[in-house]
């Protein structure tokens, strides 16, 4: 195998064995000189399969370009139809944080159930690569339907949980000392009336004493314009700065959806936004078209006739996320504003 020495956003990315990397809705964590990239394993998620995921897969790298497959750190449970880890369940966006107090790695999973309610499964492990043991299943944080989310740990060890209160607003909730539940204290942000305007896929990062949230609109796997917001504290208030993707004429965040942001070790000020290009074969899909479809479905003020007219168009193609690609791009800071410039290829050597 040829080794990578650059990033190529939007192109097929292979692991060190020559196989597609399967770490979608993913995050990167740095432990003892090694980066670990983990996410949803979509290798079996093809149209007609009835399979949403095949567990959480993890990769390891020292250079961020070349990734060794470390296997399934959280395997699916295909023999238990009632399990939140059954392959037919919509398991999304695993996030793992380390609890210095308990010495445990804590993983939260978003689960969409057959009745369309959304709950959380929480697992813990003594080692990052597992094994992980379920400690909570069917958790409904704050008695809310909790969608896409991110977890973040403060320098003092306190942890925070940012999630989409489904089709409503963004919530920042304090986690308990063991990180396996919420305390009950929370704040609310970005209230929106309905999809596609409601914010999801929250990605938190901090820089120079400021807190940032990158969010996506709600259009399923179809991409849409991102927003960046800034605050002085974990709970805000957050102020929306705008779309961080300059000159993105397609209004699709470069046909991708950001899942997380991490700071590169040993670099002065290099942060990377990790995004999924869920539908690489549908690069001509127009945001204006499918966003109107979502508004037709969720806007209560649209007339029956107009809704039927919008929904009568040719249905959107079926998703094949087994071939989804990745768009990793560096952040650029201009004052308090954050930009993500498109690059056909780029290298860590381009940065101090």
ZIQUINOR-V774415 format. One record per helix or strand of 3 or more residues. SS is the DSSP state (helix for helix, strand for strand). FROM is the first residue (numbers start at 0). TO is the last residue. If there is no record, write none. Layout:
ss=SS from=FROM to=TO
ss=SS from=FROM to=TO
This chain:
ss=strand from=23 to=30
ss=strand from=33 to=39
ss=strand from=55 to=60
ss=strand from=67 to=73
ss=strand from=89 to=98
ss=strand from=103 to=111
ss=strand from=117 to=124
ss=strand from=132 to=138
ss=helix from=140 to=142
ss=strand from=145 to=152
ss=strand from=158 to=164
ss=strand from=168 to=174
ss=strand from=181 to=188
ss=strand from=199 to=206
ss=strand from=209 to=215
ss=strand from=226 to=230
ss=strand from=238 to=241
ss=strand from=256 to=262
ss=strand from=270 to=276
ss=helix from=286 to=297
ss=helix from=303 to=310
ss=helix from=320 to=322
ss=strand from=324 to=333
ss=strand from=336 to=339
ss=helix from=347 to=349
